[in-house]
Every structure is written in C-alpha cells, then in structure tokens.
Amino acid sequence: MEVSLNNNNSSYQRIDRYDPAKLAEIALHYEKILSLLGEDPHREGLVKTPHRVAKAMQFLLQGYEMNPVDILKSAMFKEDYRQMVIVKDIEIYSMCEHHLLPFIGKAHVAYIPNGYITGLSKIARVVDVYARRLQVQERLTSQIKECIQDTLKPLGVAVVIEAHHLCMQMRGIQKQHSITTTSDFTGAFERVATRDEFIKLIGSKLS
C-alpha cells in the first residue's frame, strides 16, 4: 500500500510504503515472539497485534526507502546569501539499533550557503530520513551533516542533537532524566566564533 503526498508539484514525493508481502512475513515473526514471551497471540487482544506492529515498524523505519539527496535537490535554488540559516527544534523519533527501543529528541541544523539554498522543510525531511532507520545518535548526527555538506556544498554545516533514550530510561541504568547531546561541524562552524553564535541562537527564545 502506498500513500503519496505531492510536494508542490516537485519531482520529490513523500510515500508511506506498506509492502504486503513483507508485512505478512514480519507479522508472522512477531506472532512467534509473543508465543516465546509466554503470551497467547490468538487471544482477542493480541490477534491483530503482530500485523499492527509489522505495519508500525515499516513506518518507523521507512527511511531506508527514501533518498535524502533527492529531497534536498527537489528544492535547491541559486541564491547569493552567505549568512547562517538555522532550522532548530526539529523533532526526532528514531530507533536505537542496540535494543530496538526509541530515542526521542530535537535536532538543530544550520548551514552557511555558498551559492545555493534549499527549502527549509527539506532540512527537516533529511533529518527524518536518517532518523527513520536503525540508528545510534552519533551516526545520525554525522549523516545529517554529511548529506547537507555534500549536496549543497555550503561554507559550513552544524548539527546538534539532544535526545532521551528509552534504553537508558526503561532498562539498564534506568536514569529517567538523562539527555544525550551530540554535535558535528564542518567548514566555517569549526571556527569558535561562528560555532558560538550558532549555539547561542539555538538556545534563544524568540518572541
């Protein structure tokens, strides 16, 4: 099943894919998992659970089916602007590859154009593409940075991610209020003054 959302007549389309064959096979595995955990997958409350979980996993991990470079290029324009462009507080919902538990937080992304800009929503979509894969926060941070740097060729890129990891909160050390922060910088953002300006701006509350 495919649900397609057009994006202002551009060549890029967001598509939520549910492959029927994969859906059925994944559901069978979840039915087996429920049995191994001591549950009865055929009782009323669980009959449709394997199918629901299979569908949810295809949605949560749909980033494997999407190309972040195409997303940026779908709204890439020549523009003589060389000041900082920041998209902050981008919600992140990702799955830790170590325990298949969510980590949830926000990404702050900035770049300094060098002849080309991209649509602001495309930055958020790039974050989503990489977040909707099995991840570790460190890799996610670098992948977002590298995609923007390699595609737009800006003067610099900065990415900061702050997230709560349920693998730390629900199991293991069980620290409920811990936040993990990762960052990665290229080009102009490797200079202390530029990086400090970025950090100050993402921490500010505009009225």
C-alpha positions as CSV (number, residue, x, y, z in Angstrom):
1,M,0.0,0.0,0.0
2,E,1.3,3.4,-0.9
3,V,0.1,6.8,0.3
4,S,1.6,9.6,-1.8
5,L,1.7,13.2,-0.8
6,N,2.6,15.6,-3.5
7,N,5.1,18.3,-2.6
8,N,4.2,21.5,-4.6
9,N,4.5,19.7,-8.0
10,S,8.2,18.9,-7.4
11,S,9.8,15.7,-8.6
12,Y,10.0,14.6,-4.9
13,Q,7.1,12.8,-3.3
14,R,6.8,11.5,0.2
15,I,5.5,8.0,0.1
16,D,4.5,5.9,3.1
17,R,5.0,2.3,1.9
18,Y,3.5,-0.9,3.3
19,D,4.8,-3.8,1.4
20,P,2.1,-6.5,1.8
21,A,4.5,-9.5,1.4
22,K,6.9,-8.0,4.0
23,L,4.0,-7.1,6.2
24,A,2.8,-10.6,6.4
25,E,6.2,-12.1,7.0
26,I,7.1,-9.6,9.7
27,A,3.8,-10.2,11.4
28,L,4.5,-14.0,11.5
29,H,7.8,-13.3,13.3
30,Y,6.0,-11.1,15.9
31,E,3.4,-13.8,16.4
32,K,6.2,-16.2,17.2
33,I,7.9,-13.7,19.5
34,L,4.7,-13.2,21.5
35,S,4.5,-17.0,22.0
36,L,8.1,-17.2,23.1
37,L,7.5,-14.5,25.7
38,G,4.7,-16.6,27.2
39,E,1.6,-14.9,25.6
40,D,-1.2,-16.3,23.6
41,P,-1.1,-14.5,20.2
42,H,-4.5,-15.8,19.4
43,R,-6.4,-14.2,22.3
44,E,-8.7,-11.4,21.5
45,G,-6.5,-8.5,22.5
46,L,-3.5,-9.8,20.6
47,V,-5.0,-11.3,17.4
48,K,-4.2,-8.2,15.3
49,T,-1.1,-7.1,17.3
50,P,1.5,-8.8,15.0
51,H,0.0,-7.1,12.0
52,R,-0.1,-3.7,13.8
53,V,3.5,-4.0,14.9
54,A,4.7,-5.0,11.5
55,K,3.0,-2.0,10.0
56,A,4.4,0.3,12.7
57,M,7.9,-1.0,12.1
58,Q,7.6,-0.4,8.3
59,F,6.5,3.2,9.1
60,L,9.1,3.8,11.7
61,L,11.9,2.5,9.5
62,Q,10.7,4.0,6.2
63,G,14.0,6.0,5.9
64,Y,15.6,3.1,4.1
65,E,13.2,3.7,1.2
66,M,14.0,7.4,0.9
67,N,16.9,9.3,-0.6
68,P,17.9,12.5,1.3
69,V,19.9,13.9,-1.5
70,D,16.9,13.8,-3.8
71,I,14.9,15.6,-1.1
72,L,17.4,18.5,-0.9
73,K,17.8,18.8,-4.7
74,S,14.0,18.9,-5.1
75,A,14.1,22.5,-3.8
76,M,17.6,23.7,-4.4
77,F,17.9,27.3,-5.6
78,K,20.7,29.7,-6.6
79,E,20.8,32.5,-4.1
80,D,23.6,35.0,-3.1
81,Y,23.1,34.7,0.6
82,R,26.0,33.9,2.9
83,Q,24.7,34.2,6.4
84,M,23.7,31.5,8.8
85,V,20.5,29.6,8.1
86,I,19.2,27.7,11.1
87,V,16.3,25.2,11.4
88,K,16.0,24.4,15.1
89,D,13.8,22.2,17.3
90,I,13.2,19.6,14.6
91,E,11.5,16.7,16.4
92,I,13.3,13.3,16.2
93,Y,11.8,9.9,16.6
94,S,14.3,7.2,16.0
95,M,15.0,3.6,17.0
96,C,18.2,2.6,18.8
97,E,19.8,-0.3,16.8
98,H,21.1,-1.9,20.0
99,H,17.8,-2.6,21.7
100,L,15.2,-1.6,19.2
101,L,13.9,1.0,21.7
102,P,13.1,4.6,20.7
103,F,15.2,7.7,21.3
104,I,13.3,10.9,21.1
105,G,14.5,14.5,21.0
106,K,15.3,17.5,18.8
107,A,17.8,18.4,16.1
108,H,19.2,21.8,15.4
109,V,20.7,22.2,12.0
110,A,22.5,25.2,10.4
111,Y,24.4,25.9,7.2
112,I,26.0,28.9,5.6
113,P,25.1,28.9,1.9
114,N,27.7,29.1,-0.9
115,G,25.6,29.9,-3.9
116,Y,22.7,27.5,-3.2
117,I,20.0,27.3,-0.6
118,T,17.3,24.6,-0.1
119,G,13.7,24.7,1.1
120,L,13.6,24.9,4.9
121,S,11.2,21.9,5.1
122,K,13.8,19.9,3.2
123,I,16.3,20.2,6.1
124,A,13.6,18.7,8.4
125,R,12.9,15.9,5.9
126,V,16.6,15.0,5.7
127,V,16.6,14.7,9.5
128,D,13.5,12.4,9.2
129,V,15.0,10.2,6.6
130,Y,18.1,9.3,8.7
131,A,16.1,9.2,11.9
132,R,13.7,6.6,10.4
133,R,16.4,4.0,10.3
134,L,18.0,1.9,13.0
135,Q,20.4,4.3,14.5
136,V,22.9,5.5,17.1
137,Q,22.7,9.2,17.9
138,E,26.3,9.8,17.0
139,R,25.9,8.4,13.4
140,L,22.6,10.2,12.9
141,T,24.3,13.5,13.7
142,S,27.1,12.9,11.2
143,Q,24.9,11.6,8.4
144,I,22.7,14.7,8.5
145,K,25.8,16.9,8.4
146,E,27.5,15.0,5.6
147,C,24.3,14.9,3.4
148,I,23.9,18.7,3.6
149,Q,27.6,19.4,3.1
150,D,28.0,17.0,0.1
151,T,24.8,18.1,-1.6
152,L,24.6,21.9,-1.1
153,K,28.4,22.4,-0.8
154,P,27.9,25.2,1.7
155,L,30.6,27.2,3.6
156,G,29.8,25.1,6.6
157,V,27.2,22.9,8.4
158,A,26.4,22.5,12.1
159,V,24.2,19.8,13.6
160,V,23.4,19.4,17.3
161,I,21.0,16.6,18.6
162,E,19.6,16.3,22.1
163,A,17.7,13.1,22.9
164,H,16.2,10.9,25.6
165,H,17.0,7.3,25.1
166,L,14.4,4.8,26.4
167,C,17.1,2.1,26.5
168,M,18.6,4.1,29.4
169,Q,15.2,5.1,31.0
170,M,13.3,1.8,30.8
171,R,16.0,-0.8,31.3
172,G,19.7,-1.0,32.3
173,I,20.7,2.0,34.4
174,Q,17.2,3.5,34.4
175,K,18.1,7.1,34.6
176,Q,14.8,8.9,33.8
177,H,16.1,12.5,33.2
178,S,19.3,11.9,31.3
179,I,19.8,13.7,28.0
180,T,22.4,12.8,25.4
181,T,23.8,15.6,23.3
182,T,25.9,15.1,20.1
183,S,27.3,17.6,17.7
184,D,29.2,17.8,14.4
185,F,30.6,20.7,12.4
186,T,32.2,21.4,9.1
187,G,33.9,24.4,7.5
188,A,33.0,27.8,8.9
189,F,31.5,26.2,12.0
190,E,34.8,24.9,13.0
191,R,35.7,28.4,13.9
192,V,35.0,29.2,17.6
193,A,33.2,32.5,17.0
194,T,30.8,31.0,14.3
195,R,30.1,27.9,16.4
196,D,29.4,30.0,19.5
197,E,27.0,32.2,17.5
198,F,25.1,29.0,16.4
199,I,25.0,27.6,20.0
200,K,23.7,31.0,21.3
201,L,21.0,31.2,18.6
202,I,19.6,27.6,19.1
203,G,19.4,28.4,22.8
204,S,17.5,31.6,22.4
205,K,13.7,32.0,22.7
206,L,12.4,34.4,20.1
207,S,9.2,36.3,21.0
